[in-house]
């Protein structure tokens, strides 16, 4: 069980009215970390601003899973150089997975000497102290903890959404997939104490939140490091009992650790939504072994079958990679076959790119033109299946949690079904935050259109 680190309320506050701006790259875990960065800054008296020019402190929360994310960060830092020249008192910080890598942190320090604070994933809760150091000493701070030292609780949070909340239940990863840098920058798996998770979610419900998404690199591993017989299924059972909480989601699940007990528990609950994000990554056993995924296509297909038997109508989504080192046409054909068999509602499809420091970086690479041709075939197939699946929703009445007006049309409302499908319909804005029955009239590629059922019930 990971040691508990108590967040220290900063002694120093911002002088006068000062503003902060946090820029986030990467996954939901990074988005959640940015909410804590914002919470700490507001705890110090800073106010949020969307303007970089107005900001007195800018924090870049970085991602290193893909090379494109790193390139964007370096490009942005180059543009911020002029802002720093024009505003010398501006504090610029770089945090997250990129700077957790020692060689990258040093590169940032060397190439962008105007950056004031460089820190990693393990010491985010130390931000107020580092800001104080910069202010008092007028010197840059480079502080990257080589290993995790525990879990910081009670860190203030500024959540973007007032209806749905992300709740981290564990940190790190023990899987060491050969293409992935995450275990090296996020550390080994550490589970939060269940009492702290339950207390946080009860507090969210008291504030009016209706839905929580439990976050972890592999939520199915939750509890393995706790000094008690308590696993992810037990946590779901306890959360399902919280009065006032309407929906529970979770991500991401590793197929290897998704056992039958977890399926049965989810099937028995009222609040855990029928949506399963199960990254397959590939459909070839040879490639899965090279990836060190720890399961076969047969195991994966059986898992999908078990879920659909226990939870009819469940939505399955996935992450699928093409062009992994050594992938042949036969391997790629196996991936297409897996997609046809599972018939995902949607999938995040992407091309493998090299991450230095991972075993796959040293393997024989697939030519870029081959990757490009394969990804297009995969996208075309998945789009076809997604559209067909959405059209099968026509005529059904779905429970939708109304999130508010759509971004493109203020006369339309949008929300999510329990299966996490985007639903758009006509309705009054005062429905925001309510669970309403919507009859689906049209299935499109990326969303469902529907109409409100007055006084109706979800079937």
N, C-alpha and C positions, 0 to 999 in steps of 0.2 A: 504494500500500500504506500502511495507517494506521501511524502511529508507535506504538511499544510503550511503555507506561507501566508501570513496575514498582511494585507495591504496597509501601508502606512499613509495616513492622511498627510498631504504635503503641508509643511510649515510655511512655505513661501507662496504667496499669491501673486497674480498678475497685477502690475501697477497701472492703475487707470483702466480704461476700457480697451482690452486687447482681444484679438480674434485669432482663431485657428482654422486650418484647412487640412483635412486628412484625405489622401488619395490612395485608393485600394486597388491592388492587382490580385487576380487569382480567385481562389475557391471560397466557399461559404465559411470555412474556418478562418480565412483571412478577413472576410467581412465581419465576422463575429469579433475577431481581435481588434479590428478598427473601431468597433462600438466601445470597446474598453479603452482604447487610446483616447477617443473622444470624451468618454466619461471622466477619465483622469484629468484631461485638460480643462473640462468644465468645473471639476472639483477645485482646480487652481484659479478659477475665475475667468478663464477664456470663454469667448462666445463663438459659435460657429459662423463661418462665412463661406459662400460659394466662390468668392473672388480671391484669387491668388494674390492680386495686387493689394487687397485690403488686409490680408493675413499678416499676423506678427509671428506666427509659427506655422510651418508646413511640414507635415509628416507623410512620407511615402511608405506605405506598408506593402512590401514587395513579395513577388512569387518567383520561384525558380524552376517550376515543373516543366516549362517550355521555354525555349530560347527566345521566342518572340516576346515573352513577358519581360525578360531581362533587357532586351534591346529597347523596349518602350521606356523602361526605367532610366537607362543611360541617356536616351534621347531627351527625356523630360528634365533630367538633371542638367543637361547642357543648356536647355532653355531657361532654367531657373537661375543660371549663373548671372544673367543680366539683371534679373530681379534683385538678386543679392547685392549687386553693385549699386543699384539705385536705392536700395534700402538696407544698409549695412547691419542694422539691428535685427533684421529678420533672422529667425532661427530655423534652419532646415535640418530635418532628421530623416534618416533612412532606417527602416525597421524590417523585420520579417525574414522570410526564408532565404532571400538573396544574401543579405548581410550576415546570416547565420553561418554561411560558408566563409571560412577564414580568408581564403585567397581572394574572394570577391570583396569582402569587407576592406581588405588592404588595397585592392584596385580602386574602390570608391574613394578611399582616403587619398590615394596618390593622384587619381585623375580628376577628382572634384574636391580640392582642398577647402573649398568654401562650405562644405557640408559640416554642420556643427555637432550632430549626434549620429552615431552609427551603432545600432544594437540589433540583437537577433530575436529569436522566437522564445527563448527561455527566460528573458528578463524584461518583458514588456511592462510588468508592474513597477519597474524601477524608473519609468519615464520622468515622474516629477523630480526625483533626486538628480537625474542627469541634466534636466533643464536648469536646476538650481546651480549645478557645477558650472555649466556654460556661462550663466549669468555672473557668478561670483569670480570665476577664474579667467573669463574671457578667452578660454581655450576650448578646442574641440574635444569631444569625448568619444572614444571608440571602446565600446564595452560589449563583447560577445562572449557569453558563457559557453564553454565547450560542452558541458553536459547539463541536463535538467537537474534542478535542485529541489523540486517539489511542485505543488500546485497552489497558486495564489488564489485565495478566496476573498470575497467581499470587495473585489475591485469594482469601482463605480462603472456604470454602463449608460451610454446614451444610445438608445435603440431608435433606428430609423422608422420602423413600423410601429403603429399603435395597436395593431390587431393580432399580428403574428410575431413570434419571437424565436430566435435561435438560442438554444441552450447547449453549451458544450458539456458532454458527460465524460469525456476522456481525451487524453492527448497522446500523440506519438503513434508509432506503428512498429510492429515486430516482423512484418512479412518480408521485407527486402526483395520485392519484385526487381528483376534485374534491370529494368528500364527506369526505375523510380528513385528520385533523390529524397523523397519525403522522410524516410527513417533517419537519414543523416542530418536533416535540418530541424526535424520536429522531435527527435529523440525516441526512446523506447516507450511502450504503452504505459500510461498512468491513468488510473480510473479515479474520478472524483467520488468522494464518500456519498452514498445514496441519500443520506439525510440532508446534505447540502443541496443536492439537485432538487429534491422534493420541496425543500424550503424555498428555493429560488422560484420554482414554478408556481407554488402557492402564492408567492408575492406577486408574480406576473398576473395571475388570475384576479387577485385583489385590485390590480390596476386596470382591469378590463380586457386583458388579452384572452383571446378565444382559442388560439392554436399555438402549439410549440413544435419546433423541429429539433430533435436531439441530434447533436453533431459529434462525430468522431471519425478518425481515419478508417476505423473498422469497428463500428458500434457492436458488432456481434461478439467482439472480444471483451466487451465491458465486464469488469468484475473479476477477471482471471488473476489480477494482482492484488485483489482485496483479501484481507485476512478474515474472510467469512465466506460461507457458501451462499453467494449472492451473484446472480448473473443478469444479463440483459433482459431476459424474459421476466425475472423477478422485478426488475425496475419498471417494466411496462405494466405489470399487474398492479404495482403500487401507484403509479401515475394515473392509471385508469380509474382509480377511486377518488381522485381529487374533484371535489364539487365545483362546478362552474367551468371547468376545462372542457372544451368541446371536441378538440381534435389533437391527435398526437401523430407526428411524422418522424422519420429518422433517416439519416444517411451518414456515411455510406456503408453498405453491407458487403462483406467479403463472402463470396459463395461457399468457400471452404468451411466457414464457421456457422453457416445458417442451418441449424439442426431442426429436427422434427418437433422438439419441445417448443422451440421459438415459434414455429408455424402454428402449432396447436394453441399456444397462449394468445397469439395475435387473433386467431379465429374466435377465441372466447371473449375478447374484449369488445367494448362498445366504442371506444374513442380512438383506437389505433386505426389509421386510415388504410384502405386496401390498395396501397401503392408501394411497390417494391423496386428500388433502384439497385439492380444487381449487375455490376460491371463484369461483362464476360471477357472483354479485351480481345479475345480471338476464339475461333471455332476449331482450330487445329490442335490436336493433342501434342504434336511435336513442338509447336510454337508455345503452347501453354507451359510445357516443361521447360523450354528455354527461358521463358518469362519468370519461372519459379512461382507460378500461381497456386500450386498445391491442389489442383483438381483437374479432372478430365472433362471433355465435352459430355461424356455419358453421365457423369456426376451432375454436371450443370443442368442438363436436360431433365434428369430425374428430379432435381430440386424444383425446377419450374413446374413440372407435373404435380409434385406434392403440394405446392402452393395453390395451384389452380383447383385441385381436388378439395382442399380444405377451405379455400376462400374463393368461391365462384365469382367471376367478374373482376378479379384482381387485375390491376394495371401493372405491367412489367416494363421498366425502362432500363437502359444500359449505357455503358461506355464501351466503344469498340475502336480498336487501333488497327491501322493497316500499315504495312511496310516495316514491321519489326525485322531486325537483322536476320537474314537467312530465309525470310518468308518466300515460298515458291508459289507458283500459280495454283498448285494443288492445295497448299495451305490456305490460300485466299479463298479458293472455292469452298473449303470447309467452313470458313467464316460466313460466306454468303448463305450456305446451307443452314447454318445455325440460326441466322436471322430469319430465314424463311420458316423454320420449324417453330421458333419461339413467337414470332410475330409481335415484336416490341411495339408498344404504343408510341415510343419515341426513343431515340438513341443519340448520345453525344459521340459523333464520329470524328476521328482525327488521324493525322499522319504521324508516325513515330519520328521524333527528332532527337538527336544525340544530347544526352546530359552527361557532361564530364564527371567522373567520379563514380559512375555506375558500371556494372559489368557489361551491359549491353553496348556501351560506347566502344568497347574493344572488339566487338563481333563484326562479321562481314556485313556491310551495309547494302540496302536495296537502293538501286538508282532512283533519283528523284522523279524522273519521268514515269517510272513504273508505279511509284507511290501515287502520283497524281491521277493516273488512269484508274487505279484500283479504288481510290477514295471516291471518285465520281460514280463508279458503279455501285458502291455501297450506299452512297447518299441517295441515288435514284431508286434503289430497291427499298430502302427504309422509308423514303417519302411515299412511295406507292402503298406500302403496308400501313403507314400512319394514317393516310387519307382513307383507306378502306376501313380501318378500325374506327375512325371517327364517324364515318357514315353509318356504321352499325349502331351508333348511339342515338340516331334519329328516332324520335317517337318515345324515347325513354324519359322518365322524370327523375332528375338527379338533385341531390342535396348540394346546394352551392353556398359557400361562405362569401358574402358580398364584400369586396375589397374597396369599392368606390367607383368613381367615373373612370372610363377608359382614357388612355393618354391621347388618343387621336380624335375622340368624339365625346364631348361632355354630355350629350344626350343619351349615351349608352353607359350601362354599368357592367363591371367585370368582376368575376370571382372564380374560385376554384372548386371543382367537385372533390369528393373524397378520394377519387383516383388521380387527383392532381391535374385534371384537364382544365384549361382555361375556357370559361364560359362567358359569353357576351349577350346582353339582353337589355330591353327597355325597362326602365324603372326609376323610381324616385331616389335621390341621393340619401334620404333618411333610412334607406334599407341597409346602408353600410354597417357592417359588423353583425348582420343577422344571417341566420341560416334559413334559406328559402328554397322552395321547390321550383325547379325550372324544367319545363318540357323542351327537349332538344328538337329543333326544327331543321337544322342544317349542320352537317359535319364537314369541316374544312381541314386543310392540312395541319394547321397549328392551333386551331381553336374550334369551339362548338358555339353555334348560335342557338338561342332559345327564347322562350317567352315565360314570364312569370305565371304560375298557377295560383290564382287568387284563392286564398283559404284552403289550398290543396295540401296534400301530404306527399312526401317522397315515397315512391314505390320501389 
